[in-house]
Amino acid sequence: MKMNKALTKSATRLLMLSTEFPPGPGGIGTHAMQLAQHLARRGWHLHVITPQPYVSTAERDAFNQKQPFSVTSIESRARTPWQLMRRLQRIGTAVTQFHPHAIIATGSRALWLATLLTPLLRVPWLAVGHGDEFLNRSAVGRFLTARAMRQANKVVAVSQYTADLIQQMHQPQQLTVIPNGADGVKFHPGVETAVLQQKLGLIGKRIILTVGNLSERKAQDIVIRALPALIEQCPNLVYVMVGVPTQQQKLAQLAQSLGIADHVHFAGMVSEADLPAYFNLCDLFVLVSRRTAAGSVEGYGIVVLEAALCGKTAVVSQGCGLQEAVQDGKTGLTVPPDDVAATAQAILSLLKDDQKRQQMAHLAYKKACDATWVNRVAAYDQLLHEIFANCRESVNKRIGTRINAD
């Protein structure tokens, strides 16, 4: 027996819980937004409950009004009892008013919230795992994550690396790997960069680029430490860093101590509209993330695909989900994490060989074109149909319709 798809999508309400959401930066937020947008375009009726950090209220509201779904924005963290009460009240009101028939939860705190809501609402749900959730050092966090994995009707891992983390620590009912994707409309080659080059004072420079929070995990410090060796061979090289400036002062001090401050540029947070120009501007994308002592890890690396869609190859680190975003030696190069010498050697090998770099970039582009969100969300759409098919009796009662055999 199969669902009548048109009937089910128009009648069914999906509630998405996420730990972050645009217009601010963040990989989990990007994933959640693309999933919500494409599911809405496929006819699903969605409401999103999520924090939306790093932006003003006006920016947030303007963004939300443009979406094909409704959004309830909540505080990122409740630091006082009053904030916690207000946060729970907003969540409770939104859930009651929307009255969901199923839940999608993505990110650690969203998974924890879903474990509390779904037994009360008696609805099926889909859990999305990214990476950090399964290395949580908190006993409470580990307990809630394990409960989520056991409780969810289906679990999606955004990479095989993440799936391995899940299987090492938990036993989900049904685990599926759906790799992250990228926006094939927004990111593409040929974006005009002359104005940006002039604005940043980078005319005539060779550019390597990292996009991501300036943080311990993103390991911009490794690239900065590699710069002295790189500059010996490429004197006009500049390292551009785009992202939330969490550790900018620390990284700037490091560059100053190495005598290469003139070869780094901190771009800060960049709008989604401007980001494709930065990818097009660079000669090479670099992201050599590390696994931190606190358990923070790179589950996949959406920005690597975004760079590839802009016609750029990448150097990424091994031992995390990033290595699944490239084919080593074909669409990019992988290096051990925290290895300054290997990072410098890989970057230099591509900067000094234009033909090799361009060949890799071409293959990376072709591969990324098959990994857009349009393709990835089709797999989520299928999983949702399977969830409703498996739970058709209880879902039918809640929706007030019946499922017909095709």
C-alpha positions in Angstrom: 0.0 0.0 0.0 1.4 3.4 -1.0 0.4 6.9 0.0 -1.5 9.2 -2.2 1.3 11.7 -2.4 -0.7 14.8 -3.3 -3.2 14.2 -0.5 -0.6 13.5 2.1 1.7 16.4 1.4 -1.1 19.0 1.3 -2.8 17.6 4.5 0.3 16.7 6.6 2.0 19.2 8.9 5.8 18.7 9.4 7.5 20.5 12.3 11.2 21.1 11.9 13.3 21.6 15.0 16.8 23.0 14.4 19.7 24.2 16.5 20.4 27.1 14.1 19.0 28.7 11.0 19.8 31.4 8.5 20.2 34.3 7.7 23.2 33.8 10.0 26.0 31.4 9.1 26.3 27.8 10.1 26.4 24.4 8.4 23.5 22.9 10.4 21.5 26.0 9.7 22.2 25.8 6.0 21.2 22.2 5.9 18.0 22.9 7.8 17.0 25.8 5.5 17.7 23.9 2.3 15.7 20.9 3.6 12.8 23.1 4.6 12.8 25.1 1.3 12.9 22.0 -0.9 10.4 20.0 1.1 8.0 23.0 0.9 8.5 23.2 -2.8 7.6 19.5 -3.0 4.3 20.3 -1.3 4.9 19.6 2.3 3.4 22.0 4.9 6.2 23.1 7.2 6.8 25.1 10.4 10.3 25.7 11.7 11.2 26.3 15.4 14.8 27.4 15.7 17.3 30.0 17.1 18.6 32.4 14.4 21.8 33.9 15.9 24.3 36.4 14.6 21.8 38.7 12.9 19.5 41.6 13.9 15.8 41.2 14.5 15.1 43.2 11.3 17.3 41.0 9.2 15.8 37.8 10.7 12.2 39.0 10.2 12.8 40.1 6.6 14.4 36.7 5.8 11.6 34.7 7.4 8.9 36.6 5.5 10.4 35.5 2.2 10.3 31.7 3.0 7.7 29.3 1.8 7.1 28.1 5.4 6.5 29.8 8.8 9.3 30.2 11.4 9.2 30.6 15.2 12.5 32.1 16.2 13.7 31.4 19.8 16.7 32.4 21.9 19.9 30.4 21.2 20.5 29.7 24.8 18.4 30.3 28.0 20.9 31.8 30.5 18.4 32.6 33.2 15.2 30.9 34.5 13.1 33.7 32.9 14.7 33.2 29.5 14.2 29.4 29.8 10.5 30.0 30.7 10.0 32.3 27.8 11.8 29.9 25.4 9.6 27.0 26.5 6.5 29.1 26.3 7.2 30.1 22.7 8.0 26.5 21.7 4.8 25.2 23.5 2.6 27.9 21.8 4.1 27.2 18.3 3.7 23.4 18.7 0.1 23.7 20.0 -0.9 26.1 17.2 0.7 24.1 14.4 -0.4 20.7 15.7 2.2 18.7 13.8 1.7 15.2 12.4 5.5 14.5 12.2 8.8 16.1 13.4 12.2 16.5 11.8 14.9 17.3 14.3 18.4 18.4 13.3 21.3 19.2 15.7 21.9 18.2 19.3 19.5 20.3 21.2 16.8 19.8 18.6 17.2 16.0 19.0 16.8 16.4 22.8 13.7 18.5 22.4 12.2 16.0 20.0 12.7 13.2 22.5 10.5 15.1 25.0 7.9 16.3 22.5 7.2 13.2 20.4 5.9 10.9 23.2 3.6 13.7 24.3 2.4 14.4 20.7 2.5 10.7 19.7 3.8 11.5 16.3 6.6 9.9 14.2 9.9 11.7 13.7 13.1 11.8 11.7 16.4 12.6 13.4 19.3 14.2 11.5 22.9 13.7 12.9 25.8 15.9 11.9 28.7 14.9 14.1 29.2 16.8 17.4 26.1 15.3 18.9 27.8 11.9 19.2 30.9 13.2 20.9 29.2 15.1 23.7 31.1 15.1 27.0 28.1 15.8 29.1 26.5 12.7 30.7 23.1 14.3 30.3 23.8 15.1 26.6 25.0 11.6 25.9 21.9 10.1 27.6 19.5 12.4 25.6 21.3 11.7 22.3 21.2 8.0 22.9 17.5 8.2 23.7 16.9 10.2 20.5 18.7 7.6 18.4 16.6 4.8 19.9 13.3 6.7 19.7 13.4 8.2 16.2 11.6 6.3 13.5 14.4 7.0 11.1 17.9 8.5 11.6 19.8 10.3 8.8 23.6 10.8 9.0 25.0 13.5 6.8 28.2 11.5 6.0 29.5 8.0 6.4 31.9 9.4 9.0 28.9 10.6 11.1 27.1 7.2 10.5 30.2 5.5 12.0 30.1 7.8 15.1 26.4 6.9 15.5 26.9 3.2 15.2 29.9 3.2 17.6 27.8 4.8 20.4 24.1 4.1 19.6 21.8 1.6 17.9 19.2 3.6 15.9 16.1 1.9 14.5 16.9 2.7 10.9 20.1 4.6 9.8 20.5 6.1 6.4 23.4 8.2 5.0 22.3 11.2 2.9 25.4 13.4 2.3 25.0 17.1 2.5 24.6 19.1 -0.7 25.0 22.6 -2.0 23.0 25.2 -3.7 23.6 24.8 -7.5 21.7 28.0 -8.3 23.5 30.4 -6.0 27.0 28.9 -6.4 28.4 28.8 -9.8 31.5 29.8 -11.8 31.8 33.1 -13.6 30.6 35.5 -10.8 32.1 39.0 -11.2 35.0 39.5 -8.8 36.7 42.7 -10.0 34.9 45.0 -7.6 35.5 42.7 -4.6 39.2 42.4 -5.5 39.6 46.2 -5.6 37.6 46.6 -2.4 39.8 44.1 -0.5 43.0 45.4 -2.1 43.7 42.0 -3.6 44.3 42.9 -7.3 47.3 40.8 -8.6 47.3 38.5 -5.5 47.1 34.7 -5.3 44.3 33.9 -2.9 43.6 30.9 -0.7 40.2 31.0 1.1 38.6 29.5 4.2 34.9 30.0 5.0 33.8 29.1 8.5 33.8 30.3 12.1 37.2 31.5 13.1 37.5 28.8 15.7 39.7 26.0 17.1 37.8 23.4 15.1 38.1 25.2 11.7 41.9 25.3 12.3 42.7 28.5 10.5 45.8 28.6 12.7 47.3 25.7 10.8 47.0 27.6 7.5 48.5 30.7 9.1 51.4 28.7 10.4 51.9 27.2 6.9 52.0 30.7 5.3 55.8 31.5 5.8 56.7 28.4 3.7 54.1 29.2 1.1 55.1 32.9 0.8 58.7 31.8 0.0 57.4 30.2 -3.2 54.4 32.6 -3.8 55.3 36.0 -2.5 52.0 37.5 -3.6 49.9 35.0 -1.7 47.1 36.2 0.7 45.0 34.1 3.0 41.4 35.3 3.2 39.2 34.1 6.1 35.4 34.5 5.9 33.3 33.8 9.0 32.2 34.8 12.5 35.4 36.4 14.1 35.3 34.3 17.3 39.1 33.9 17.5 40.1 36.7 15.1 42.3 38.5 17.6 44.2 35.3 18.5 44.7 34.5 14.8 45.8 38.1 14.0 48.4 37.9 16.9 49.7 34.6 15.5 50.1 36.1 12.0 51.9 39.1 13.5 54.3 36.9 15.5 55.2 35.0 12.3 55.8 38.2 10.4 53.1 37.5 7.8 50.3 39.9 9.0 50.2 41.5 5.5 49.4 38.2 4.0 46.1 37.6 5.9 42.8 39.2 5.5 39.9 38.9 7.9 36.7 39.4 5.9 34.3 38.8 8.9 30.8 37.7 8.3 29.8 37.9 4.6 26.2 38.0 3.3 24.8 35.0 1.5 24.5 37.2 -1.6 28.3 38.1 -1.5 29.6 34.7 -0.7 29.7 33.3 -4.2 32.1 36.1 -5.2 34.5 35.1 -2.5 34.6 31.5 -3.8 35.1 32.7 -7.3 37.8 35.1 -6.2 40.1 32.5 -4.7 42.6 30.2 -6.4 42.2 27.5 -3.9 39.8 26.6 -1.0 41.3 25.3 2.2 39.6 23.8 5.2 41.8 21.6 7.5 39.5 21.2 10.5 40.5 19.3 13.6 38.6 17.3 16.2 38.7 19.4 19.4 39.3 18.2 22.9 35.6 19.1 23.6 34.4 16.8 20.9 33.6 19.3 18.2 34.1 17.8 14.7 33.4 18.4 11.1 30.6 16.1 10.0 30.8 16.9 6.3 31.7 20.3 4.9 29.0 22.0 2.8 31.4 24.9 2.0 33.7 22.5 0.1 30.9 21.7 -2.3 30.0 25.3 -2.6 33.6 26.0 -3.6 33.5 23.2 -6.1 30.3 24.6 -7.6 32.2 27.8 -8.1 34.9 25.8 -10.0 37.5 25.6 -7.2 39.4 22.6 -5.9 40.1 22.2 -2.2 42.7 21.0 0.4 40.9 19.4 3.4 41.8 17.4 6.5 41.5 13.7 7.0 39.8 11.9 9.9 36.5 13.7 9.6 33.6 14.2 7.3 35.5 16.6 5.1 37.3 13.8 3.3 34.0 12.7 1.9 33.5 16.0 0.2 36.5 15.4 -2.1 38.0 12.5 -4.0 41.6 12.6 -2.8 43.9 13.2 -5.8 41.0 13.8 -8.2 38.8 16.6 -7.0 41.0 17.8 -4.1 43.7 16.8 -1.7 43.5 15.6 1.9 46.1 16.1 4.6 46.4 14.9 8.2 44.9 17.3 10.7 47.2 19.6 12.6 50.0 18.9 10.1 51.5 22.3 9.1 54.1 20.8 6.7 51.6 18.5 4.9 49.2 21.4 4.6 51.8 23.7 3.1 53.0 21.0 0.7 49.5 20.2 -0.5 48.6 23.9 -1.0 51.9 24.6 -2.8 51.5 21.6 -5.1 48.3 23.1 -6.4 49.3 26.7 -6.5 52.5 25.9 -8.5 50.7 23.6 -11.0 47.9 25.5 -12.7 47.0 22.6 -15.0 46.7 20.1 -12.2 44.7 22.6 -10.1 42.3 23.4 -13.0 41.8 19.7 -13.8 40.9 18.9 -10.2 38.6 22.0 -10.1 36.8 20.8 -13.3 36.2 17.3 -11.8 35.2 18.8 -8.5 32.6 21.0 -10.3 31.2 18.0 -12.2 30.9 15.9 -9.1 29.3 18.8 -7.1 26.7 19.3 -9.8 25.4 15.8 -8.9 25.3 16.7 -5.2 22.9 19.7 -5.1 20.2 20.0 -2.5 17.6 19.2 -5.2 19.0 15.7 -5.4 19.7 15.3 -1.7 16.2 16.4 -0.5 14.6 13.9 -2.9 16.0 11.2 -0.6 14.5 12.9 2.5 11.2 13.1 0.7 11.3 9.4 0.2 12.1 8.7 3.9 9.2 10.8 5.0 6.9 8.8 2.7 8.2 5.7 4.3 7.6 7.0 7.8 4.0 7.8 7.0 3.5 4.6 5.2 4.7 2.7 8.2 2.6 4.8 10.6 -0.4 5.2 8.3 -3.1 4.2 10.7 -2.2 6.6 13.4 -1.3 9.4 10.9 -4.7 8.9 9.1 -6.6 9.4 12.4 -4.7 12.6 13.0 -5.0 14.0 9.5 -8.6 12.9 9.1 -8.0 11.4 5.7 -7.5 8.0 4.4 -4.5 6.5 2.4 -5.5 4.8 -0.8 -3.7 2.1 -2.6 -2.3 3.1 -5.9 
